[in-house]
């Protein structure tokens, strides 16, 4: 290529200097953006690290007392039989309980770390896959920032972090289960060939069966999401066939996911354990969907909504979404992209998915919890993940709109970064308080554990037990000795015939 000699030498030199200056400015801006992203990512990652470290203080309680002896004495088959034949029919739930229960108390302590890494990893992979599906690119580190912030908010922003995150028996059903459902979407987003799309559909089928036998609430949420996707496909509001599967292939994937959920739910619903559970709580279809019950459930969901919508830390999901939208390039964000032509359609669909799925989850859990579902934050996770992802997506649309208008982008970046940091700080305060409470409980639990083991080793058959609780967890002889459950499970755990109520720790 020859130099342009049509312009005077001075003009050419000035043009080259201007070009070089622009390149230097772009490189400097890129370096600053990388540093800023790294600093912002440190906040959610540090908070997650602290949460994982606190996890070492977890000790068995409530249902754990009944699960651990079965896993220890009868193994996986005994645990599956307990769930399928007697408890609730959740076969996949039993498998996950075996996964951590086989290690005893250490399994409880490592659960927060393992499940937290799974949540971050899935959300990270989902973010990368969604960006690739839409033909978008983001600066290095931004997808991890989005995933880590979303994970922190999802795991720690609820009113009862202990049961939501640290208590394995609840977490596997209502916290990990919706994340596993999200993981099933990744193969579809990554598929680039017929074989890849067939594999994605097979994964959706298997995942549907697994979710169907793991959590009724997550199954409901997944079905609502699938219905919304099919409706959006009808409106052509989902990105087109390039660079991923087209509407037809996506419909096949949705059908496979539906089929899996139906199969899994049928296995669960018609199990002896589920039948026994419905009898215990009077949760048959007639009572669940009766007019009085529905009104009470809707009122309860309204109270839950007030709690969620007034929890300011969820604004961090919106903020990190804005940062994502301000940083991405190309793809479906272009002037003819469907996300720009009709941005309100997917947003409206997301809002409806959140409201409908949350309402349905409250309806099916109300017979078990009654009015207590308003405070049972551990069962909200099935639909709260939708809320976090929705806020992140809305933030991304807002950020991209600001970038397209070329106005207020720097201000928006500064505000979003500040909100992201404040969110992590705001979540750290109650986490530290919870960690202190868990430390006290762990010390008391360990003292009593040593005493009970020593007594059993000496041949004692009846020993005193003092309830030691945290995070509103149920313990034997709770309510000043009025509630006995699960005292007999504690006795089985220590190979005793019986434990009696005591008010003094050994």
Secondary structure, DSSP 8 states (H G I E B T S, - for coil): -----SS-HHHHHHHHHHHHHHHHHHHHHHHHHHHHHHHHHHHHHHHHHHHHHHGGG----TTHHHHHHHHHHHHHHHHHHIIIIII---HHHHHHHHHHHTTTHHHHHHHHHHHHHHHHHHHHHHHHHHHHHTT-B--TTHHHHHHHHHHHHHHHSSS-HIIIII-HHHHHHHTHHHHHHHHHHHHHHH--SHHHHHHHHHHHHHHHHHHHTT-HHHHHHHHHHHHHHHHHHHTT-S--STTS--HHHHHHHHHHHHHHHHHHHHHHHTSHHHHHHHHHHT--HHHHTSHHHHHHHHHHHHHHHHHHHT-GGGHHHHHHHHHHHHH-BSGGGSTT-HHHHTHHHHHHHHHHHHHHHHHHHHHHHHHHHGGGGGT-GGGSHHHHHHHHHHHHHHHHHHHHHHHHHTSSHHHHHHHHHHHHHHHHHHHHHHHHHHHHHHHHHHHHHHHHHHHHHHHHHTT-SEEEE-----TT---TTHHHHTB-TTHHHHHHHTT-SEEEE-SS--
